[in-house]
Amino acid sequence: MADEDQPDLEDRTEMKGVLDVTVEITAVLGTSLMPISQILKLGRGAVVELDRYIGDDIELIANNIPVAKGEVTVLEDRLGVTMTEILKTAETVTK
């Protein structure tokens, strides 16, 4: 019995052309607005206050298009993102 999460062999063959496409993924943890003079004064270890709080959803952007929302997770000694919501096509196009 085939695993329902895995596409069957025929689907994989049809998708072969898109499997090698590179997509730039950006996870937006938050934003901050500051003058360049203040940015130039930042040094190693500086803390920049963002407009989001711990527990707030972050945005996931693929090739400059918002595609999902998620939350930051810790995996051993690395950060990761768990997707909590996939945005509908209409939401991604209008933003």
N, C-alpha and C positions, 0 to 999 in steps of 0.2 A: 504494500500500500504506500503510495507516494505521500510525502509530507506536504500538507496544504500550504505551508509558508514558503516552500521552495517551488519556483516555477519548473514545469516539466521541461524535458529536453527540447521540445518544439518551441516553447516560449523563449528559452535561452538562445536558440539559434536566431530567432527574430530580433532579439534584443542585442545581439552581438555588436552591432554598429554603435550603440550608445554606451556600452560598458567601458569603453576607453575614453569617453568624453571627460575632460577635466572641468570641475566646477569649483569655484572659489567660495568657501563657506566662511562667514563671519559671525561670531557670537558677540552681540552688543551687550556688554555688562551694564552700561550706563553712559551718560554723556555729561560734559561739563563745559561751560563757556568761560573763557578767561582771555585776557589780553596777551598778545605775543610777549610783551615785556615780562609778564609773570611766568610764562612758559620758559623763557630763556633763563630765568632764575632757578628753575627746578634743578635739583641735583639728585645724585644717586640716593635712593631711599625716600625720596619725597612722596608724600601722600596727596593724591588729587581726589577731592570729594566729588562723588557722582550723584546724579539725580534719582538714584534708585536705592532701595533698602534691601537688607538681607531677606531672602524669601520671595522677593518680587520676581515675576517672570522676566526672562531676558528674550531678546529677539534673535532669531537665526535668519541670516540673509544669505541667499545663494545668488551669486553674480549680480549683486546690487538689488535683488528683489526679495522682500520679506516673505519667507515661506513657512515659518513655524515659530512657536514660542516654546520656551523650555526653562529648566532650572539647573543651576550649577550643582554638580555633584563632585565628590572626591573619590578617586579610584587609586588606592594605595597612595603613591606620592605624586599623582597627577590630577589635574582638573579635567572634568568632563561635563557634558551637557546631556540631560535627559529631556527628550522632546515631550512636552505635555499637550501640545495642540498643533495640528497641522492647519495652516490657514487655507481657506478656500481660494480658488483662482480669482474670483471677483475681488476679494480683500487684497490680494497681492498686487493686482493690476492697478487698483485705485490709489494705493499708498505711494 
